[in-house]
Each structure stands twice: as structure tokens, then as C-alpha cells.
Amino acid sequence: MTIDIRCPKTISRTLRALVCLAAVWGLAAVPSVISLSGNQAFAASRAVPTSFTELAKKASPSVVNIRSQRVVKSHGRSQMPFGPNDPFGDFFEWFFRDQMPRGHKQQSLGTGFIIDTDGYILTNNHVVEKADEIKVKLDDGREYNASIIGRDPKTDLALIRIESDGPLVPMTLGDSDKLEVGEWVVAIGNPFGLGNTVTAGIVSAKYRQIGAGSYDNFIQTDASINPGNSGGPLLNISGDVVGINTAIFSQTGGSIGIGFAIPINMAKELLPQLKRGKVVRGWLGVMIQKITPELKDKLKLKDEHGALVSGVTSGGPAEKSGIERGDVIVAFDDKKIEEMKDLPYIVGTTPVGKVVTVEVIRKGKKKSFEVEIGKLEGAEAPKTSSGEESPDFGFAVEEITPELAARWRLPVTSGVVVSQVESGSPAQEAGLKPGDIILEIDQEPVKDLVGFNRMIASYKEGDTILFLLNRRDATLYLTLKLEP
């Protein structure tokens, strides 16, 4: 086939050039004329698709809508007509307490996607967290009850499972490390409960930190993501999952073109542990900070690469191996630490008990240390040995570090502090507040997070706990009753 491109001579030179360029561009749609190779073929493979129809048809059977429900308990006067400090609270409590609502059902909508024929589904932790009931609806209308297999709040990942009476179509998990900024991506989800919706955009950025936690490493995209899309897949133009849609930046609650997805490679690394029901992370026992140009000059470093050790946990793996405050960690287990944010994720995914080589720069000289990785202890109480669920305390704690003490203006630099109190929880009703330092539990001293977890694990539903707290340099006792 021969194509003759002629530009009219009666128009201006500039306009004639534009017409010719448009004509040549149009040839891209004629594969029988153009032969591409090398870099041209690579560029063409990532060119603007003419349609996402086939991709949507292929992916839709694997994307599910998730509806979770939980009963939110109401405590005391939180349901008073004029709020918890209602001046007529005693009146309503005395005459209408039997008619006062004590709880309500709270529903949330989200998305997930099938990853194998056994019924495993990946989604976000915040979609199913604390759910009493989870319903999964497939694209063909089938609906199933789902159970939680494993959750990881630190990365906002969750694995759930359904028992299907028919065939399931799993998605192919791609390689998010190969994703390029500017590449086309497609998001499929359940925005505002409208059912499977397809949106397209590009990768705006990679390795974004948005303050969600220590393991921030988000893909940023301008593909529309709205409430209900959480947990849905982000696909490349081959239809492979490269991310899990998780969050948006918005002042209105709707998409403004700034969405964030968890890289699928992070989920793939955690999948084996999620299937076992629990994610266990490695622990180095250091506090780190970013190396600024000023610190680089002061420490006489060649560049700003690495993570500066600002503190070492007493008795932790780093201290036992000889790592000190002021060291700059530049490599961990043969992996280079380019930036401070690289280290927490690499350490966290290292198996507990593994001996690794950590390279540091100390006063201008490179040193190596052999470190046996410990186990990162979380703030949540562990499961009891009887297999029953631990009661819901309604608050979270953190181990006090010098940095945390400075940020919260705490009078001590060690111990355990309340970092969060859930609204309407037994902890809030008891009077616990963020910033409270827990000194004692039932008149036994609390020295660190490990001790706190050990002590709190012994309580069960119906028990009452006596806390001794330090609040703004004053001490007080509070009791917390663990309701069923």
C-alpha cells in the first residue's frame, strides 16, 4: 500500500508544516506501513491507547465490591441530644435511658481484587478493619460472605477470602518497580457505591511519602480515585496489577487528580505472611533522620545519602552489634540506603533472626557490623493463649523516644504514652487522652512497650484496669472497664 502525503502550497509555511506533521502522525494508526524496532517499539508500546475497552472487559470479572459493617457502641452520654456535656443529661438519663440508642450500625464501601482461584482477595486494611460482617459482590452479581485472613495496618493491606460455588478469575500481579512516571494506568473501583467504574490516567510520581506511616512508598496517579475505590487495582495497559488504590489528596472529598496507590511489589512481599494471618517485621533498634546539607557538612560526609542514627534503643540489635548514635547507615544487607526512608521498609521486610551486614560511616570512616535482626513489637495487645480475641481497649500506645518526648513536650524520655484514643470507646469514656504517660497498670510499673503488651494481654472482657497516669506533670488514677 502506498500513501501519498501532499501539503497545499497555497497556505503559509508554518501551517503547511503543521498539516504535514498531522498527516504523518496519522500514519501511526496504519501498522502495515510503519515498521518499528528498538526504542521506537518501546515508545509505541506505551503510546496513548485508542481504547481501554478490552482491558476493562478482561479485568472486570476479577474486581469485587466490598461492603463491610460493624456495630459502633455508644457509651453513656455520647448519645445525648445536645452532646456528651448536655446540661439536661441527668434528666434524659433518668427518664429515657431505656429508650436511648446504645449503638448503631456503620457501613463502609470499598473494592478488592481476586488474586487466585482459591478465593483470596487483596484490599485495604481500612476497608475491613473492625468489621463484624463483610460482603463481597462479584461483577456477575454473585455475592458471598468473606472472612479476614490477615491484616497489616502499617501498610494498610488486608487479605480476605470467600468460599465460591463457581469459577473465579484471578488477576495477574505485575512488577511495580518497572513502572515509569508518565506511563498510562487504569483504576477500577466502587466509587460512592456505584459499582465497577473504570478511570484512566498516568503515573504522576513514584516513591511518594504522605505521612501515612513508616512504610510510605506510594505511586501517585491522576486516574480518578474517589471514596469507595480503596482497595481496588491500579493496572498498567497490559492489564497487570501494579498498585492498590489507597488514598487521595482532596479538600472536598472528591478526586482532584492526586491519588495514591500501594506498589504491588510491597503486597507481594507480604502475601505469604498475610496468608498465615500475621505480619512479623524485623527490628534494628535505631532512630534515624534525614541527612540535610547542613548535617552533611557538619559530619564531613561526601553526600547526603544514607540514614543518620539519632538514637539507639538500649538492649536492641543495633546496640548489641556496636552501632552508635551519629553513625550514618549507608548499606543494609548488601542494599544501598540512598535516603532515610529506604531503611525502615528494608529492615521491616528482613526475616527475624537473620544476621545481616550493616555498613556505616563513622567520623569519615566506613565500618561494618554484623547484626542479628530482632522482632518489631507492635502497640496492639497480642492474642491470648486460649485463642479468644483480646478485648477492644479503644486506644493505642507508643514507646517514648527522645524525639517523641520533644514533639509532645513530655516530661520524660522513656516509658509508654497514649498516642490515640478512639471516639466512643471504653478508653475515651474512662477519660484517657493522647499524651497520657502510663506509669502503672494495677499498681505494677510500666517501663516499656514490651512490658505494657505483656501486662495488658492478661486482661479479658469484663475486667477493670486501674491506670496510674502522668498528665501534664500531674499524676492521677483512672479505671477502664473492658466491655464485651
Number of C-alpha atoms within 10 A of each C-alpha: 4 5 7 5 9 10 16 11 8 7 11 10 12 9 12 16 13 13 17 16 12 11 14 11 10 10 13 13 10 9 9 9 11 9 10 11 9 7 9 10 12 11 12 13 12 14 12 11 10 7 8 14 9 9 17 19 10 12 22 20 18 21 28 31 26 32 22 21 19 17 14 16 17 18 17 16 21 19 17 18 13 12 11 13 11 15 11 11 18 13 11 17 15 9 10 11 14 10 9 16 15 15 13 11 10 12 15 18 22 28 32 32 29 26 20 14 14 14 18 22 27 25 29 28 23 19 27 28 17 14 18 13 16 22 17 23 19 21 15 9 9 12 16 17 16 22 19 21 16 21 24 20 13 14 19 21 25 28 25 24 20 19 12 14 8 7 9 17 17 19 23 17 18 20 17 20 12 8 19 13 14 13 16 23 24 26 27 31 33 26 23 14 18 10 21 21 16 20 16 19 16 17 21 19 16 19 14 14 16 13 8 13 12 15 19 20 22 23 27 25 29 23 25 23 32 22 20 24 33 29 36 31 33 29 26 24 19 13 21 21 27 26 30 32 31 29 23 25 15 13 8 7 10 15 18 16 18 16 23 30 26 28 25 22 17 20 21 14 11 20 18 13 16 23 18 10 16 14 18 19 22 22 23 23 21 20 17 22 15 17 21 13 12 10 13 15 13 9 17 11 18 9 11 19 20 26 26 26 21 17 20 22 16 11 10 17 21 23 18 16 15 12 26 18 16 18 24 31 27 22 20 20 16 11 14 16 19 15 17 20 20 20 23 20 16 16 20 21 16 20 16 18 13 12 15 16 15 21 24 25 19 17 12 13 9 13 14 16 16 17 22 20 23 22 18 15 15 17 17 18 21 15 13 13 9 6 7 9 12 17 18 17 20 17 20 17 22 19 21 22 20 16 13 16 17 13 9 14 13 21 13 16 15 17 19 25 27 19 18 18 20 15 16 18 19 23 23 19 20 12 11 24 17 16 20 21 30 23 23 17 19 15 11 12 15 20 15 17 21 15 13 24 18 11 16 17 16 14 15 18 14 11 14 14 16 16 20 22 22 20 17 12 11 7 13 10 13 14 18 18 17 19 15 9
